[in-house]
Amino acid sequence: MLQVSEKEIEARLRLDNPWWQAGGGIDPEYQGFPRRAYLPDFSRLVRQEAINRAVVLLGPRRVGKTILVYHAIHDLLTQRGVSGRDILYVSLETPLYTGLSLEGVVNRFKKLFVRPEGTRLYVVFDEIQYLKGWEVHLKSLVDSFRGIRFVATGSAAAALKTKSAESGAGRFTEFVLPPLTFAEYLRFIEREDGLIREAGEERGTLHYETDDVHGLNEAFIDYLNFGGYPEAVFSPMIRQNPRRFIKSDIIDKVLLRDLPSLYGISDIQELNGLFNTLAYNTGEELSLEAISKTSQVGKITLVKYLEYLEAAFLIRRVHRVDQDAAHFKRATTFKVYLTNPTMRAALFGPVDEHHEAIGQLVETAVFSQWLHNAPLVDSLYYARWKSGEVDLVSLDPQQRPRFAVEVKWSDRAFDDPKEIKGLLDFSRKHVLGRAPLVTTLTRSGVKEFAGIKVEFSPSSLHCYTVAKNTLDRLRVGAES
């Protein structure tokens, strides 16, 4: 049987690393792609020399992990003065590399070029989940080659995260790349400057306004339908048929291939049916009992599936507190949000501003903007009691409410306090860090109801504001 020759391996390595040639750089298509807001922070981690760790880039499929890597390489080449011959990129999805050890690839790279002693090298392993026992091999490389900065990416996020934590303690630094925020989406389609303007700063947080709320809402509807994935934003073909791209290439690969192979799931259709149920009910309060009946999945299996789907960044569970912001001793209900509202549109069809599911998707979009702030999203709950409810409540480390948000896709609450009775009752019981917020369709301002000041902001503008302030904090952190 023929074996892959050293000549073929070297030829492929040179093909995948065009920056090895004089004047070479990353593919012009990638070079022209807009930069994610996460690039400065990620590039800083890649360049970090003080700590000997590999960077493990995690995230759901097709959110731009490979493009982020290419942009980081471009930064090394053009901004940091790193020689192209000191950077190796290897996609382990390439059949030619099957059966090769990571150490063997690294040694080939080191022997290809003559370098001064002590030269800092950079090695990227893309789609590392295709290598069995990747975490053991990568840990060994980090220990053995202290002059090399290793970066690994992968789409099978559930297994990557688990094994990174188990085997990479002290050797791996995780970096999560979420789907596009609404703020990034507006920048990508070059409408941010035309739709948004700064409106001052309060307590270190910038506020924003819009002079065209209807235009902003139109862009927001597009974001709900296809805006969570960078490729969908720029491809007219994908926008015309997001179901084919998002469902077939993203959702199905995770549900029908990644998770079954990682966890030994035998009943793939059972898992698929469960996800469809959760996606259809995104933003709704659910119980194990109700989900089990609807999806025909046993409760014990259901608990495992929920953990797998959450680890794969497809869903996020939010737990319930009562009017006193107290946890329930025996929690029987919870909310499930898709991490990206675009997934529901791909499964069940696009929405417009009058669609029956628009309220669920708007609430999902609001929640998904917080996913980009890991410490804060862990503090989010929803409140429900016998006579009222609040969509989102943030609790501080002492479990005291910091803020409360009621998500609406209408303007009725602006003039009718009965629409937000639960929020007002909750606000009377607690000293919140800032005024309770109600999102609307178009109305904005501050009104007082029975002594409670309530802030109103269009849902689309609120999503932009949350995302923009979070991403700006990332940028400042990367520069410091």
N, C-alpha and C positions, 0 to 999 in steps of 0.2 A: 504494500500500500504506500502511495506517495505521501511524503511529509512536506509540510510548508517549509520552504527554504529560507535561509537567512537573508538572501537577496530580496525575496518577496516581502519579508517582514520589514526590512529597511526601506524598501520602495513605498510601502504603505505608510510607514512612519513619516517619511518625507512628504507624502501627499497630504497627510493630516496636519502637518506642521509647516505651512508655507513660509512662516517667518524665519525658517532656517536659511532661506536663500537671501542674498543681498537685496535689500529693498522690499522684501516680502512682508506681508502683514495678514491680519485676519481677513476673511472673505468680505468683499465690498458690500454684499447684501447685509451681513451682520453689522458691519461698520456703520451703515446708514440707519440701522434700527434705533429708535429712541431708547435712551437709557432709563432703566428702572430707577426709582428713587433709592433703592437699596444698594446701588453700585458703590458709592463712596464707602459705606460701612463694610461691605464685603471685600472691597479692594484693600482696605486697611487691615482686615484680618489676614488676607493672603500675604501681605507684605510683612506682617509682624514677625520679628526675629527673636524677641526676648524669651518667648515661651515655645518650647519644642512640642508642637501639636499639629495634627492634621485638621484641616477645615472640612467638615462634612456638610455639604449643602443639601438640605432636605426641602421637600415641597411636593404638592400634587403634580400630576402630569400636565405638561404644556403651559406652564406659567412662565417659562423663559429661563430655566436654570442653565441650559447650555449657552444661551445667548449672554447671560450674565457672566459666565466664565470667559467667553470670548471678549467681552468688553473689559473684563479685568486684565486679560492678557494684553489687550490693546493699550490699557493704561500703563502696564509694566513696560511695554515697548516704547511708547511715545512720551510718557510723562516721568518715568522713573529711570530711564537710561539702561534698562536691562537688555542684554543682547538676546536676539531671537533664538540663538543656539543654546541658550540656557533655560529654555522653556519647552517642556514636553507635554503634548496633549494626546491622550489615548482614549478612544471610545471603546469600552469593553463589549459593546453591542456588535462590534465588527467581527464576523465569523473567523477572519484570519488570526485573531488573537486567542481563539478558543484553545484552552489547554496550556497556554503560556502562563508562567508564574509572574506576578507583579515584580518580584525581585529581578527576574530575568530581563524584563522589559527595561527596568531602571538601569541595569548594568549595560545593556546594549546602548542606551542613551548616553551614559557616561563615557563609553568608549568611542562614540561616533566623532567627537570633537575634542581637540586639545585645548585645555583651559588652564589659567593660572591656579595654583593651589589656593583653596579656600573660597573659590567662586560659589556664590549662592545660586542654587538651581531651584526650579519650580516644576512640579510634576502634577498633572491633572488626570485623574481617572474618572471619565464620564460613564454614567450608568453602571456603577460598581456593583449593583445588586446581582448582576449576571455572573459574578464570580462567587462560587460557593465558599463560605467561610471567609468572606472578604474582610471582616473586622479583625480576624486574627492576623491575616497577611498584612493589612494596613498598619496595625499596631507594631508588627515586627519591623516594617520599613521605617516607621517613625523612630524607633529605637536604634536601628542600624545605620541610617543615613541622616545624621544630625545636621548636615549642611544642605539638606533638601527640604523645601516647603511643599508638603503634599496637600492636594485638594481632591476631594471625592464628591461626586454627585450621584443622585439616584432618584427614581420615581417611585419605587416600592417603599414609600415613606414609612409605613408601619414597621416593617422589618428593619429598615435602616435605623430608625430611631431606637427601637428596642435593643438591637445588637450594639449600637453605638454606646448606649448607656451601660450595657452589661460588660462589654469587652474593651471599651475605649476609655475607661475612667482615667483621667489625667493625660490622655493621649489625643483625644478628639475634642474639637470645638464645634458644636452644632450651629448651623445658620439656616433659619427657615425662610423660604421665599413664598409668600402667599400669592393668591390671585391679584389682579389689578384692583387698586382702589378707584373710587370715582374720581378723585383728584388726578391720579395718573392718567385715567382714561381721557379726561378733558384735555390734559396736556398732550397726550398722544394724537388726538384728533385736531389739535391746534385751535381749540375753542375756549381754553381757560381764560386768556386775556380778554376776550370779547364778552364773556358771560360773568366773570367774577372780578370784584374789586375789594381791596382791603378796607376795613371800616374801624380801625383802631385796635388797641390792645388793652386787655384787662387781666390782671393777675398773671402776666406772662404768657397769655394765650391770645393769639390774633383772632379777630372777628372779621367775617366777610359778608358782603352783600351782593345782590345782583340787580341790575336794571332791566333784566329780561327773564323773569321767572318762568314764563311759558317756554322760551327757548331752552332754558336750563332743564325744565321738566321733560322736554322732548329728548334732549341728550341723555337724561337719566333713564327714560324708558328704553332707549337703545342700549344703555349700559346693562339694564336688567336682562335684556334679551341675548346679548352676545359680548358685552364689554369686559367680562372677567378674564378673558384670555387674549394675550397680545396678538397672536396670529389672527384671531377672528376680527380684531379691530382693523387690520390692514388688508384683509383679503375679501374682496367683493363676493367671491364664490362661497366663502365660508359664511358670510353674513346672509347670503341668500338661502343657505341651507345649514344653519348652525347645528341642527339635530344630527346631521351626518358626521360633522367634525367632532362635536363635543360628546355626543352619545357614543359613537362608534370608536373614536380614537382616544377618548379620555375615560369616560365612565365605564364602558364595557371592558376595556383593558384592565382596569383596576378590579372590577367585580368578577369578571370571567377568567382572568389570568393571574394577576398579581396576588390577590388575597387567597384564592384557592390553593395556589402553589406554595404560598408562604405558611399557611395555617392548616393545610390538609383538608380543606372544606370539600366535601363530596357532593353536596346538593347545591349546585351553583344557582339553579333557578330559584331556590328558596332564598338565597342571599339577594339575588336580583329583585325578587318580589318585595322583599323587606325594604330595600333601598327605594324602590318606586313608591312604596307607601310613605316612607319618611319624607321623600322629596315632595310628594303631593301635599303633605301636611306641614311643610316647613313653617316655623313660627307658631304652630299651634300647640296647645297643651296636650300631652299624650300620657298614657299609662302603659305599663308592661301588659296588663290585662287586655286593653283595647288593641294594642299593636299585635299581640299574639293572635287574637281572634281575626283581625283583618288580614294579616300576612300568613296565617296558618303556620307560624313558627313557634315551637315550644319555648317556654320562658327561660329555661336554662341556656338553650342555644341562642335565644334572643339576646341575652345579656352579653354573651361572647361576641355575637355579630356587631352589636352596638359599639363594643370596645374596638373591634377591628376597623369599623367604618370611621370611627373617630380618630384612631391612630393613623389612618390613611388620609387624613385631612379632608374627608368628604362631608362629615357632619360635625356639629358641636352641640353637646347637651348643656342645658342651662337649668339649674335647680331652683326650687321654689322656696320663698320665705313668706311669712304671714304679715299682717299689718304692723306688727311690732318689730319687723325685720328679723324675726326669730326663725331658725331652721326647724323643720319637722323631724320629730324623733323617728318616725317611720314614713319616709318619703315614698309616696305611691305614684306621684305624677311629676312630669318634667317637660320642658320644651326641647325640641330638636330643631336646629337651624342648619340649613345647607351652608357650607363655608363660602359658597359662591352662588348667588341667585340665578346666574345664567344656566346652571344645571337643570333647574325646574323647567325653564323655557325650552331647553333642548329635549327634555323628555315628553313634555305635554303640550308644546306649541308656544309660540310667542304671545306676549301680552301687550295690551294697550292700556291707556289710562283708565278705561272703564271696565277692564277685565275683572271677573269675579274674584280672581286670586291676587289682584294688585296689592291689596292691603298686606297679605302675607309676604309678598316679595319685597315690598318697601321695608317692612320690619326686618326681613332677612338681610336686606342690603345695609340697613342702619347697623345691625349687629355685626355684619361682616367687616365693616370699616374698623371696628374695635379689635378685630383679630390681629391687626398689625401692631398692637400694643399689648404684648404678652402679659405683663403684670396686671394691667387694668382689666383685660378680658376675663382673667381668672376671678375678678371681684364682682362679676355681673351675675345677677339673679333676676327672677321676675317675682312679683308679689301678688298673691291672691288670697282672699279671705271671703267670708260668706257674702259680704255686701259690696265687694269691690276688687279691683285689680290694678296693677301698674306693669307696663310692658317690660321695662328695664330698670333695675335698681343696682347701684354700685355700693358695696360695703367696704369700709376701711378695715385695716388689720384687727381692730377691736370689734368688728362686726357692727359698726354704726353706719347708717346710710350717709353717703357722700352726695349723691345726686340721684334724681329719678326722671325718667323719660317716658312719655306716652306717645306712641307712634300712630299718626293718623294720615290718611290720604284724602282729606277733605278739609274745608274751612269752617265747618259747623262749630267746632269747639271754641273758636275765636269769639263767638258771640253767645254761646250757650254753655254755661258752666256744668250743666247736667251731663254733658258729653265727657267730662273729665272728673266726675265725682270721686272716683277711686284715687286719682292722683292728688286731688285736694285733701281728701281725708288722710291720706298717707303723709302729706306734707305738714298737716297740722300736728301730727304726732311726733315729728322728728325735726331737729335743727339741721337742715341740709347745708352743705358747703356752698351751694349756689341755687338760684331759683329753679324750681321744677320746670322742665321743658316739655312743650307739646309740639310735635312736628305737624305740619299742615300741608295743604296742596299749594297755596300761593301766599297766604297771609303771614305777616311777621310783625313783631313788636312785643311790648310788655304790657300786660293788663293785670288788674288786681281784682280778685274774687274773694269776698268775705275776709279781707285782711291778708290773703295769700297772693303774692306777686308771682305771676306765671309768664315765662318767656315763650314766645311762639316763633317758629322758624319753618320755612318750607322744607319738606323731607329731603329734597334734592340738595338744597343748600347745606342742611345739617350734615348729610353724608360727606359732602365736599369738605366742610370745616373740620370734622373729626379726622378724616384722612389726611388733610393738608397739615394740620398741627402735629399729628403723629409722625408723618414723614419728615417734617421740618426738624423735629427733635432728633430723628435718626441722623439727619444730615449734620446737625450741630455736633452730635456725639462722634460722628466719623471725623470731623475736622478738629476736634479737641485732642 
